[in-house]
Amino acid sequence: MNEIVDVGVAAHIGRYSDAVVVPAGAKTLYTSGTPGLMPDGTLPIDLESQAEWAWRNIIAMLEKAEMNVHDLVKVTHYLTDESYIPPYVEVRSRFLGDARPASMLMVVPALVKPPILVEVEAWAAR
């Protein structure tokens, strides 16, 4: 339903789309920046576990909205250290599979609370 727009830029950088067109009247979901908090509110110490829980939380939001990763239109990823990029990309790839939303990854000096190493913000449409 969402149309991928490919101008060739993303293909040289990673597994995402250059742009995505959402048709008029589509149901949309916008998530807040979502850290890797576990259901009991605790935060794992390491980046990989935080990334996994951030994606589990995003998937849970999609499911509650009767959507899935193929409905993702745009994802913004926030990391607090450049060295986290390779392990984060591995976790992200596991959760997204062959879904290719438009994507932006930023390395920032800090997130809302110092122990948080990653946050994911997503937009979806169906």
C-alpha positions as CSV (number, residue, x, y, z in Angstrom):
1,M,0.0,0.0,0.0
2,N,2.8,2.4,0.8
3,E,4.8,3.3,-2.3
4,I,8.7,3.1,-2.1
5,V,10.4,6.0,-3.9
6,D,14.0,5.0,-4.9
7,V,16.4,7.5,-6.3
8,G,19.5,5.3,-5.6
9,V,20.9,7.1,-2.5
10,A,19.9,4.5,0.1
11,A,21.3,1.6,-1.9
12,H,24.8,3.0,-1.3
13,I,24.4,3.3,2.4
14,G,22.2,0.7,4.0
15,R,19.0,-1.3,4.1
16,Y,16.3,1.4,3.9
17,S,14.3,3.4,1.3
18,D,15.0,6.9,0.1
19,A,11.4,7.8,0.6
20,V,7.9,6.3,1.1
21,V,4.6,7.7,-0.2
22,V,1.6,7.2,2.1
23,P,-1.8,7.2,0.2
24,A,-4.6,9.6,1.3
25,G,-6.8,8.2,4.0
26,A,-4.3,5.8,5.4
27,K,-4.4,5.0,9.1
28,T,-1.2,6.4,10.7
29,L,0.7,5.7,13.8
30,Y,3.4,8.0,15.2
31,T,5.5,6.7,18.1
32,S,7.4,8.8,20.7
33,G,11.1,8.2,21.0
34,T,11.1,4.7,22.5
35,P,14.0,3.5,24.7
36,G,14.7,-0.1,25.5
37,L,12.8,-0.3,28.7
38,M,11.6,-3.7,29.7
39,P,8.0,-4.3,30.7
40,D,8.9,-3.9,34.4
41,G,10.4,-0.5,33.7
42,T,14.1,-1.6,34.1
43,L,16.7,-0.7,31.6
44,P,19.3,-3.2,30.4
45,I,22.9,-2.0,30.7
46,D,24.2,-2.9,27.3
47,L,23.4,-1.4,23.9
48,E,22.3,-4.7,22.2
49,S,19.7,-5.4,24.9
50,Q,18.5,-1.9,25.0
51,A,18.1,-1.9,21.2
52,E,16.3,-5.2,21.2
53,W,13.8,-4.0,23.8
54,A,13.3,-0.7,22.0
55,W,12.4,-2.7,18.9
56,R,10.2,-5.1,20.9
57,N,8.4,-2.0,22.2
58,I,7.9,-0.6,18.7
59,I,6.6,-4.0,17.4
60,A,4.2,-4.1,20.4
61,M,2.9,-0.6,19.4
62,L,2.5,-1.7,15.8
63,E,0.6,-4.8,16.9
64,K,-1.8,-2.8,19.1
65,A,-2.5,-0.6,16.1
66,E,-3.0,-3.8,13.9
67,M,0.1,-3.0,11.9
68,N,3.5,-4.7,11.4
69,V,7.0,-3.7,10.3
70,H,5.9,-3.6,6.6
71,D,3.7,-0.6,7.5
72,L,6.6,1.4,8.8
73,V,7.1,4.5,6.7
74,K,9.9,6.4,8.6
75,V,12.2,5.4,11.4
76,T,14.6,7.7,13.3
77,H,17.3,6.1,15.4
78,Y,19.2,7.9,18.1
79,L,22.4,6.5,19.6
80,T,24.7,8.0,22.2
81,D,27.9,6.7,20.7
82,E,29.2,6.2,17.2
83,S,30.7,2.8,18.2
84,Y,27.1,1.5,18.7
85,I,26.2,1.8,15.0
86,P,27.3,-1.7,13.9
87,P,25.7,-3.7,16.7
88,Y,22.6,-1.5,16.5
89,V,22.3,-2.1,12.8
90,E,22.4,-5.9,13.4
91,V,19.5,-5.7,15.9
92,R,17.5,-3.4,13.7
93,S,18.0,-5.7,10.7
94,R,16.8,-8.7,12.7
95,F,13.5,-6.9,13.6
96,L,12.9,-5.3,10.2
97,G,13.7,-8.3,8.0
98,D,13.0,-7.2,4.4
99,A,10.9,-4.1,5.4
100,R,12.6,-0.9,4.1
101,P,11.1,2.2,5.7
102,A,12.8,5.6,5.1
103,S,15.4,6.0,7.9
104,M,17.6,8.4,9.7
105,L,20.3,7.5,12.3
106,M,21.7,10.1,14.5
107,V,24.5,10.0,17.1
108,V,23.6,12.4,19.9
109,P,25.5,13.4,23.1
110,A,22.7,12.2,25.4
111,L,19.1,11.1,25.6
112,V,16.4,11.9,28.2
113,K,18.2,9.9,30.9
114,P,21.9,9.2,31.0
115,P,21.6,5.3,31.1
116,I,19.6,5.3,27.9
117,L,21.8,4.5,25.0
118,V,19.3,4.2,22.2
119,E,15.8,5.4,21.3
120,V,13.7,4.6,18.2
121,E,11.0,6.8,16.8
122,A,8.7,5.4,14.1
123,W,5.9,6.4,11.8
124,A,3.7,3.8,10.2
125,A,0.7,3.8,7.8
126,R,-1.8,1.3,6.6
